[in-house]
Amino acid sequence: MTAPAAAALTALVAVLGLTAARGVHGRRTACTTSDLLVASRGVTPWWNASAIGGEYISAASFLGTAGLVLAYGADMLWLPIAATAGHVLLLALVAAPLRSSGAYTISDFAEWRLGSRAVRHIVTGCVCFIGWFYLLPQYQGAGVTLRVLTGAPAWTGWAVVVAVTLALVLSGGMRSITAVQAVQFWVKLAAVAVPAVALLGMWHMSGGGHGPLGDGIPRFERTTRVHVRTDVTVTVPADVTVTARGRVDGARHHGDPVRLPAGRHTIARGTDVVFPAGTAAPHAEQLPVQDGGTWATPFGRGEEHGLYRTYSAMLGVLLGTMGLPHILMRYYTSPSGSAARRTAAFVPVLLALFYVFPTLYGTLGRIYAPDLLMTGDTDATLLLLPRRMLPGTPGALLTGLITAGAFAAFISTSCGLAVAIGGTLAQCARRTGPAAFRAGVVAALAAPLALLPAIGPQGAAGLVTMALGVSACSLCPLLVLGIWWRGLTPAGAAAGLLTGGGLAITAGLTRLFHTAAPGWPAALLAEPALLIAPTAFATTIAVSLCSLHFSPPSGPRGPSIVDKCVRLLHRIRLA
């Protein structure tokens, strides 16, 4: 076993041990529905903010951000900015009112606000799809991490995440995972910060004269062997002669020289290609070939409909953060509305501190890991850089630290999603107690496993952006209008959820299983929020206005629910 593989496995065992130790207290004390779903509403603001940070920093933040910066450059910096800004909007518009409602889940809030079981069921469906889309990158990230570092098959990573999540959530629910998530945020921060400082120091000591913002495109510093794990089509920027063992452009080679003219080429799975030192790195067909100046300039690469894609992605992340069920559920654990507001104020600070470091890894990746641009496996940037820049024991130790942070990200986010989906399903079925909650958790974790073999390799950030898009187009309009507009009706809420959520889910599933035609179809499927979210808001408002005076009587409990909501809105505005 290689030193990096041994370090990675040691780090994984350490993370699992820390996770088990922190969950012991929660497992001993969690026995009621309140313990399982909202930790008895007794989590302090700073502890809760750390737990939210641990829950939000998922595979996309930990692995995907660095990979996106490596591949696309400055344009991708808008995504962490939008994520942090989304928590500011959450603080201003949602956190305190949602906690003051006294609900356990978003579905509870919807029924409490509107007095409609039908709306509750629709919200439950949206919560499930958002959570399942969000679980996919956690599983895939775990599979990529173990595959890159140890050579293990991808399913071993999926199994580790599912097993640990089940052990934590089934035994202690929200009370058990709160301490785990809070501690894991600081583990993740240390796991990216310490290696980043070490690698930046190494880069500076090496001179840094061939920095990532040079005039040319990324080049191999030394003779480099690239193993292609899946069939790939690449763009070769300049003529080059390589040594190939495998199938290139349909022809089989056995270690003989192959001339690759500039342009498009296909390389089969399992092929080894050796590039001479100084060769311009080929890029996977879906990635842009950029020089340093273009890479560092927002909107500089001239991508088709790039302006729409960027703003749509930003809007999806910004609004989607406000509706993420596993993040919102954490605010239910606050003792009061004011405590929820203080919690929400801490979260952007913690996220801003974290997001500095993945950007640095993406920048260094242009020098030391250009082969990832060829294979398209850019999520592995963090995992490979320590070995590339610091061979030997130092690199192995830093790789182990990054592995610990990566699995902390996968596990903490998966735990939050499992609690959110499991609690929502149990409450929707009007079943209370641990048995119903645990059945919902099993369903929450099992559904994405059925999709993983069918969808193939996907970028973690792209999958999370898809989940955020569904949230932005469904739950965000419901929450904002449900809290701040008295005129929202059950018919309007249902119409908005079905329109926005239905279109966003359809776009996500189509994107997972089909390749869209170039042009606007591909842009709209990849980033639909800019079109669908305003449509969802407009539909909700229009149908509510039309049904305001024609809604049937809501039954004996309806008027009291509406009156209570109106009084709450009045108190919020006065505050």
C-alpha positions in Angstrom: 0.0 0.0 0.0 1.3 3.4 -0.9 1.9 6.1 1.7 -0.9 8.4 0.4 -3.3 5.4 0.5 -2.3 4.5 4.0 -2.7 8.1 5.2 -6.1 8.3 3.5 -7.3 5.1 5.2 -5.9 6.3 8.6 -7.7 9.6 8.2 -10.9 7.9 7.3 -10.7 5.7 10.4 -10.0 8.8 12.5 -13.0 10.7 11.2 -15.3 7.7 11.8 -13.9 7.4 15.3 -14.4 11.1 16.0 -17.9 10.9 14.5 -18.9 8.0 16.7 -17.5 9.6 19.8 -19.4 12.9 19.3 -22.6 11.0 18.6 -22.5 8.9 21.8 -24.1 11.5 24.0 -26.9 12.2 21.6 -27.7 8.6 21.2 -28.0 8.2 24.9 -30.4 11.1 25.4 -32.5 11.2 22.2 -35.8 9.4 22.8 -38.7 11.7 21.8 -39.9 13.1 18.5 -38.6 16.5 19.6 -35.1 15.1 20.3 -35.0 13.3 16.9 -36.3 16.2 14.8 -35.2 19.4 16.5 -32.8 18.4 19.4 -35.5 19.7 21.9 -35.0 23.2 20.5 -32.0 23.8 22.8 -29.0 24.4 20.5 -27.1 27.7 21.2 -26.5 30.1 18.3 -22.7 29.6 17.9 -23.0 25.8 18.2 -25.9 25.8 15.7 -24.0 28.1 13.3 -21.1 25.7 13.3 -23.4 22.8 12.7 -25.0 24.7 9.8 -21.6 25.4 8.3 -20.7 21.7 8.7 -24.0 20.7 7.0 -23.7 23.3 4.1 -20.1 22.6 3.2 -20.8 19.4 1.2 -19.0 17.6 -1.5 -19.6 20.5 -3.9 -18.0 23.0 -1.6 -15.1 20.8 -0.5 -14.2 19.2 -3.8 -16.3 20.8 -6.4 -15.4 24.5 -5.9 -11.7 23.8 -6.5 -12.5 21.8 -9.6 -14.7 24.5 -11.0 -12.1 27.1 -10.5 -9.5 24.9 -12.1 -11.7 24.3 -15.2 -13.5 27.6 -15.6 -11.6 30.2 -13.7 -12.9 33.5 -12.3 -16.5 32.9 -13.4 -16.9 30.2 -10.7 -16.1 32.6 -7.9 -19.7 33.9 -8.1 -21.0 30.6 -6.8 -19.4 30.7 -3.3 -20.3 34.4 -3.2 -24.0 33.6 -4.0 -24.0 30.8 -1.4 -22.8 33.1 1.3 -25.2 35.9 0.2 -28.1 33.3 0.3 -27.5 33.0 4.0 -27.8 36.7 4.4 -31.2 36.6 2.7 -32.1 33.7 5.0 -31.2 35.8 8.0 -33.2 38.8 6.7 -36.4 37.0 5.5 -36.8 33.5 6.8 -34.9 32.4 9.9 -36.7 34.0 12.8 -40.3 33.8 11.4 -39.8 30.1 10.6 -38.6 29.3 14.1 -41.4 31.3 15.6 -44.0 29.3 13.7 -43.2 26.4 16.1 -43.2 23.8 13.2 -40.9 20.8 13.0 -40.4 20.7 9.2 -41.2 22.9 6.2 -44.2 20.7 5.4 -45.5 21.5 9.0 -45.0 25.2 8.3 -46.9 25.0 5.0 -49.9 23.2 6.6 -49.8 25.6 9.6 -49.7 28.6 7.4 -52.3 27.5 4.8 -54.4 24.8 6.5 -54.1 22.5 3.5 -53.0 18.9 3.5 -52.7 18.9 -0.3 -50.0 21.7 -0.1 -48.3 19.8 2.6 -48.0 16.7 0.3 -46.6 18.8 -2.5 -44.0 20.4 -0.3 -43.0 16.9 0.9 -42.4 15.8 -2.6 -40.2 18.9 -3.3 -38.3 18.3 -0.1 -37.6 14.7 -1.2 -36.4 15.6 -4.6 -34.1 18.4 -3.3 -32.7 16.1 -0.7 -32.1 13.2 -3.2 -30.4 15.5 -5.7 -28.3 16.8 -2.9 -27.3 13.3 -1.7 -26.0 12.2 -5.1 -22.8 14.4 -5.0 -22.1 13.2 -1.4 -22.1 9.6 -2.6 -20.2 10.4 -5.7 -17.6 12.5 -3.9 -17.0 9.7 -1.4 -16.5 7.2 -4.3 -14.1 9.6 -6.1 -12.1 10.1 -3.0 -11.5 6.5 -2.2 -10.9 5.6 -5.9 -8.3 8.4 -6.4 -6.4 7.7 -3.2 -6.7 4.0 -2.7 -7.9 2.5 -6.0 -11.0 1.1 -4.4 -14.2 0.8 -6.5 -16.6 3.8 -6.2 -19.3 1.8 -4.4 -17.1 1.5 -1.3 -17.3 5.2 -0.8 -21.1 5.1 -1.2 -21.2 2.3 1.4 -19.1 4.1 4.0 -21.3 7.2 3.8 -24.6 5.3 3.9 -23.5 3.1 6.8 -22.1 5.9 9.0 -25.2 8.1 8.3 -27.6 5.3 9.2 -25.7 4.6 12.4 -25.8 8.2 13.5 -29.3 9.2 12.4 -31.2 6.1 13.3 -29.9 6.1 16.8 -30.0 9.8 17.8 -31.6 11.9 15.1 -31.0 15.7 15.3 -29.6 15.6 18.8 -27.0 13.0 17.8 -25.8 14.8 14.6 -25.7 18.4 16.0 -22.5 17.9 17.9 -21.0 15.8 15.0 -21.8 18.5 12.4 -20.5 21.4 14.6 -17.1 19.6 15.2 -16.8 18.5 11.6 -17.1 22.1 10.4 -13.8 22.9 12.2 -12.3 19.7 11.0 -13.1 20.6 7.4 -11.8 24.2 7.8 -8.5 22.8 9.2 -8.4 20.2 6.5 -8.4 22.8 3.7 -6.5 25.6 5.5 -3.4 23.8 6.8 -2.5 22.1 3.4 -3.3 25.3 1.5 -0.8 27.3 3.6 1.8 24.5 3.2 1.3 24.3 -0.5 1.4 28.0 -1.0 4.6 28.1 0.9 6.0 25.4 -1.3 5.0 27.2 -4.5 6.6 30.4 -3.2 9.8 28.6 -2.4 9.9 27.1 -5.9 9.9 30.6 -7.3 6.4 30.9 -8.6 7.7 32.5 -11.8 5.6 30.2 -14.0 2.5 31.2 -12.1 -1.0 30.1 -13.1 -1.9 33.5 -14.6 0.7 33.3 -17.4 0.0 34.0 -21.0 -0.4 30.4 -22.2 -2.7 27.5 -21.4 -1.7 24.9 -18.7 1.3 22.7 -19.6 2.7 19.5 -18.1 5.8 20.5 -16.1 7.4 17.1 -16.5 6.9 13.9 -18.5 3.4 12.8 -17.4 1.5 9.6 -17.8 -2.3 10.0 -17.8 -4.5 7.0 -17.2 -8.0 7.5 -18.8 -10.6 5.8 -16.6 -13.7 6.5 -18.9 -14.1 7.0 -22.6 -13.3 10.7 -23.2 -13.3 13.1 -26.1 -10.5 15.8 -25.8 -9.5 19.0 -27.5 -5.7 19.0 -28.2 -4.5 22.7 -28.3 -1.4 22.1 -30.3 0.3 19.3 -32.3 2.0 16.8 -30.1 3.6 13.3 -30.2 2.7 11.1 -27.3 3.2 7.5 -26.3 0.0 5.5 -26.1 -1.0 2.1 -24.8 -4.7 1.5 -25.6 -7.1 2.9 -28.1 -6.8 6.4 -29.5 -9.1 7.6 -32.3 -10.3 4.1 -32.8 -6.9 2.6 -33.4 -5.1 0.3 -30.8 -1.6 1.1 -29.8 0.9 -0.9 -27.7 3.3 1.7 -26.3 4.2 3.2 -29.7 4.5 6.9 -30.5 1.3 8.6 -31.8 1.0 12.0 -33.4 -2.0 14.0 -32.2 -2.7 17.0 -34.4 -4.4 20.0 -32.9 -8.1 19.4 -32.7 -10.6 16.8 -31.4 -9.6 13.2 -30.5 -11.2 10.3 -28.7 -9.4 8.2 -26.1 -10.9 4.9 -24.9 -11.3 3.8 -21.3 -8.2 2.1 -19.8 -5.8 3.9 -22.1 -2.4 5.2 -20.8 -1.0 8.3 -22.6 2.5 9.7 -21.9 2.9 13.4 -22.6 6.4 15.0 -22.9 7.4 17.8 -20.6 6.2 21.2 -21.7 3.2 19.9 -23.7 0.0 21.9 -23.6 -2.5 19.9 -21.7 -5.5 18.6 -23.7 -8.9 19.5 -22.3 -12.0 17.3 -22.0 -14.5 18.3 -24.8 -16.9 19.9 -22.3 -14.2 22.2 -20.7 -13.0 25.4 -22.3 -9.4 25.8 -23.4 -8.3 29.1 -21.8 -5.0 31.0 -21.5 -4.2 32.6 -18.1 -5.7 36.0 -19.0 -9.0 34.5 -20.1 -9.1 32.1 -17.1 -8.7 35.0 -14.7 -11.3 37.3 -16.4 -15.1 37.0 -15.6 -17.1 36.2 -18.8 -13.7 36.2 -20.6 -14.0 32.8 -22.3 -16.9 33.7 -24.6 -18.9 30.6 -23.7 -22.2 30.2 -25.6 -24.9 32.0 -23.5 -22.3 32.5 -20.8 -23.9 35.5 -19.3 -27.2 33.8 -18.9 -25.6 30.7 -17.4 -23.7 32.7 -14.9 -26.6 34.8 -13.7 -29.0 31.9 -13.7 -26.5 29.8 -11.6 -26.1 32.7 -9.2 -29.8 33.2 -8.8 -30.4 29.5 -8.3 -27.7 29.3 -5.5 -28.9 32.6 -3.9 -32.6 31.7 -3.7 -32.0 28.0 -3.4 -30.1 28.4 -0.2 -33.2 30.0 1.4 -35.2 26.8 0.8 -32.8 24.0 1.5 -34.7 21.7 3.9 -31.7 20.4 5.8 -30.5 23.9 6.5 -33.9 25.3 7.4 -34.5 22.4 9.8 -31.5 23.5 11.8 -33.2 26.8 12.7 -36.0 24.8 14.3 -33.4 23.7 16.9 -32.9 27.3 18.1 -34.5 28.1 21.5 -36.3 31.2 20.1 -36.7 33.4 17.0 -34.0 35.8 18.2 -31.6 32.9 18.7 -32.3 31.7 15.2 -31.5 35.3 13.9 -28.2 35.3 15.7 -27.4 31.8 14.3 -28.1 33.1 10.8 -25.8 36.1 11.4 -22.8 33.8 12.3 -23.2 31.5 9.3 -22.0 33.8 6.4 -18.8 34.6 8.4 -18.0 31.0 8.8 -18.7 30.2 5.1 -16.7 33.2 3.9 -13.7 32.0 5.9 -13.9 28.5 4.4 -14.4 29.5 0.7 -11.0 31.3 0.6 -9.2 28.0 0.4 -10.8 25.9 -2.4 -10.1 28.9 -4.7 -6.4 28.6 -3.9 -6.4 24.9 -4.7 -8.1 25.5 -8.1 -5.5 28.1 -8.9 -2.5 25.9 -8.0 -4.2 23.0 -10.0 -3.5 24.9 -13.3 0.2 24.4 -12.6 0.5 21.0 -10.9 -2.6 19.0 -12.0 -3.3 20.0 -15.7 -4.0 16.3 -16.5 -7.4 16.6 -14.7 -8.5 19.0 -17.4 -8.0 16.1 -19.9 -9.8 13.4 -18.0 -12.5 15.8 -16.7 -12.0 14.5 -13.2 -11.5 18.0 -11.7 -13.2 17.1 -8.4 -9.9 15.3 -7.5 -7.9 18.6 -7.5 -7.7 18.8 -3.7 -6.9 15.2 -3.4 -4.0 15.1 -5.8 -2.2 18.4 -5.2 -0.3 17.5 -2.0 1.2 14.5 -3.6 2.2 16.5 -6.7 3.8 19.4 -4.8 5.2 17.5 -1.8 6.2 14.0 -2.7 6.9 11.6 0.2 5.8 11.7 3.8 4.8 15.4 4.0 2.5 15.0 1.0 1.0 11.8 2.3 0.2 13.5 5.7 -1.5 16.4 4.0 -3.4 14.0 1.8 -4.6 12.2 4.9 -5.8 15.5 6.4 -7.7 16.5 3.2 -9.3 13.0 3.2 -10.5 13.5 6.7 -12.1 16.8 5.8 -13.7 15.3 2.7 -15.4 12.5 4.5 -16.4 14.9 7.2 -18.2 16.9 4.5 -19.9 13.9 3.0 -21.1 12.5 6.3 -22.3 15.7 8.0 -24.3 16.8 4.9 -25.8 13.3 4.4 -26.8 13.3 8.1 -28.6 16.6 7.8 -30.4 15.5 4.6 -31.4 12.2 6.1 -33.0 13.9 9.1 -34.8 16.5 6.9 -36.2 13.9 4.5 -37.0 11.3 7.1 -38.7 13.8 9.4 -40.7 15.2 6.6 -41.9 11.8 5.4 -42.8 10.7 9.0 -44.8 13.9 9.7 -46.5 13.8 6.3 -47.7 10.3 7.1 -49.0 11.6 10.4 -46.9 9.0 12.2 -44.9 10.0 15.3 -42.2 8.4 17.2 -38.8 6.9 16.4 -40.1 4.0 14.2 -41.7 6.2 11.6 -38.8 8.6 11.6 -36.3 5.8 11.1 -38.3 4.3 8.2 -38.2 7.7 6.5 -34.4 7.9 7.0 -33.9 4.6 5.3 -36.1 5.7 2.3 -34.2 9.0 2.1 -30.8 7.3 1.8 -31.9 4.4 -0.4 -33.5 6.3 -3.3 -30.3 8.0 -4.6 -28.4 4.7 -4.6 -30.8 3.4 -7.3 -29.8 6.4 -9.5 -26.0 6.4 -9.1 -25.2 3.5 -11.5 -27.4 4.9 -14.2 -26.2 8.5 -14.3 -22.5 7.9 -14.7 -19.7 10.4 -13.5 -21.1 13.9 -12.7 -19.4 16.9 -11.2 -20.3 17.5 -7.5 -20.9 21.2 -7.9 -23.2 20.6 -10.9 -25.3 18.2 -8.9 -25.6 20.5 -5.9 -26.5 23.4 -8.2 -29.3 21.3 -9.6 -30.7 20.6 -6.1 -30.4 24.3 -5.3 -32.3 25.1 -8.5 -35.2 23.0 -7.5 -35.2 24.7 -4.1 -35.1 28.1 -5.6 -38.1 27.4 -7.9 -40.3 25.7 -5.3 -39.7 26.2 -1.6 -38.2 29.6 -1.8 -41.3 31.3 -3.3 -43.5 29.4 -0.7 -41.4 30.6 2.2 -41.0 34.2 1.2 -44.6 34.7 0.2 -46.0 32.6 3.0 -44.1 34.7 5.6 -44.4 38.2 4.2 -47.7 38.2 2.1 -51.1 37.8 3.7 -52.7 37.1 0.4 -51.1 33.7 -0.2 -53.8 31.0 -0.6 -53.6 27.3 -0.7 -54.5 27.3 -4.4 -51.7 29.8 -5.2 -49.1 27.9 -3.2 -50.0 24.6 -4.8 -49.9 26.2 -8.3 -46.5 27.8 -7.7 -45.0 24.6 -6.2 -46.3 22.4 -9.0 -45.1 24.9 -11.7 -41.7 25.8 -10.3 -40.9 22.5 -8.7 -42.2 20.4 -11.5 -40.3 22.3 -14.2 -37.1 22.3 -12.2 -37.3 18.6 -11.3 -38.0 17.8 -14.9 -35.0 19.8 -16.1 -32.8 18.1 -13.4 -33.8 14.5 -14.4 -33.4 15.3 -18.1 -29.9 16.7 -17.4 -29.0 13.5 -15.5 -30.1 11.0 -18.1 -29.8 12.8 -21.4 -27.4 15.1 -23.2 -29.1 18.3 -24.5 -28.6 19.7 -27.9 -26.1 22.6 -28.0 -27.3 26.2 -27.7 -30.2 27.3 -25.6 -31.6 23.8 -24.8 -28.3 22.9 -23.0 -28.1 26.3 -21.3 -31.7 26.1 -20.0 -31.4 22.5 -18.8 -28.1 23.2 -17.0 -29.2 26.5 -15.3 -33.0 26.9 -15.4 -33.5 29.1 -12.3 -33.4 32.4 -14.1 -36.4 31.4 -16.1 -38.4 29.1 -13.7 -38.0 30.9 -10.4 -39.7 34.2 -11.5 -42.4 32.1 -13.2 -43.0 30.3 -9.9 -43.3 33.5 -8.0 -45.6 35.0 -10.6 -47.8 31.9 -10.8 -48.2 31.8 -7.0 -49.2 35.5 -6.8 -51.5 35.3 -9.8 -53.4 32.2 -8.7 -53.6 33.5 -5.1 -55.1 36.8 -6.3 -57.6 34.9 -8.4 -58.6 32.5 -5.7 -58.6 35.0 -2.8 -62.3 35.5 -2.8 -63.4 32.1 -4.1 -61.6 29.7 -1.8 -64.0 27.3 -0.1 -64.2 27.3 3.7 -61.2 25.8 5.2 -62.9 23.8 8.0 -63.0 24.2 11.7 -59.3 24.6 12.2 -58.7 26.8 9.2 -59.7 30.2 10.6 -57.6 29.8 13.8 -54.5 28.9 11.7 -54.9 31.9 9.5 -55.6 34.3 12.4 -52.5 33.0 14.2 -50.4 33.5 11.1 -51.6 37.0 10.6 -50.8 37.9 14.2 -47.3 36.4 13.8 -46.7 38.5 10.7 -47.9 41.6 12.5 -45.4 41.0 15.4 -42.6 40.3 12.9 -43.2 43.7 11.2 -43.3 45.5 14.5 -40.0 43.9 15.5 
